[in-house]
Amino acid sequence: AAVLDGDLVVTGLTDADKLWTRRYGADGSIKWTATEVLGTTYKNIYPQGPGLAITSDAVIVGYTGNDTIVAPELLVAYTLDGAPAWTTALPNTYGYINAVAAVPGGDLALASVDNFSALTVRRVSGTNTIAWSSAGCVGDSARDIAVDSQGDIVVIGNGPGDKGTNIRLCKFAADGTLRWGKDIDGGLGSDFGYAVAIAPLDRIVAGGAVLTSPDNLDAWLAVFSP
């Protein structure tokens, strides 16, 4: 979900084979609904993504254009009034987009899962030009992405740990250089990074889940300096 001029925009999957995007007014009224037919039926009832970002002139949704042969990462754009603007499959990609963030100047930052197995950050210019792509955060799933006031890109997800998965949190410069990466391990088993946001002073708010006992997965929240 994202806020647009006091309204709420929500995206997800519907009928197991369509991207679904809707804009609600502040009072809950439906302003518009848009769908994009995908190439296959999804039976996973806990999907990650689709990603959603609001730019100055568009609502951008990212997911996968999966069909029986290829599964390129897919971006779909609507005007703020809900009219179709453009749809593109990113060239030379195979996987899906879990999160989208607007970068100052008009580019997009994507939290992608390349080849359905690698935590990947991409910067896209225009509709489908990949300015750079990096797997430098070293993980298997990218789940959320945010951009700070300097244009740096922060991504969260998870990757292999000593026991199950660990939370991965990384920061990239605008040109794709990895500034730093953190591997966060609760110590008992699989831990998961789910959400990231930028607070005042460019502090990084990260959220996820950490295994605190063999049968208990607790919410995890942390704030980091830039």
Salt bridges, closest charged atoms under 4 A:
ASP7 OD2 - ARG23 NE 2.82
ASP7 OD2 - LYS31 NZ 2.73
ASP15 OD2 - LYS18 NZ 3.64
ASP17 OD1 - LYS18 NZ 3.17
GLU73 OE2 - ARG122 NH2 2.81
ASP107 OD2 - ARG123 NE 2.88
ASP114 OD1 - ARG122 NH2 2.93
ASP148 OD2 - LYS171 NZ 3.19
ASP152 OD2 - LYS171 NZ 3.68
ASP152 OD2 - ARG179 NE 2.72
ASP183 OD1 - ARG168 NH1 3.83
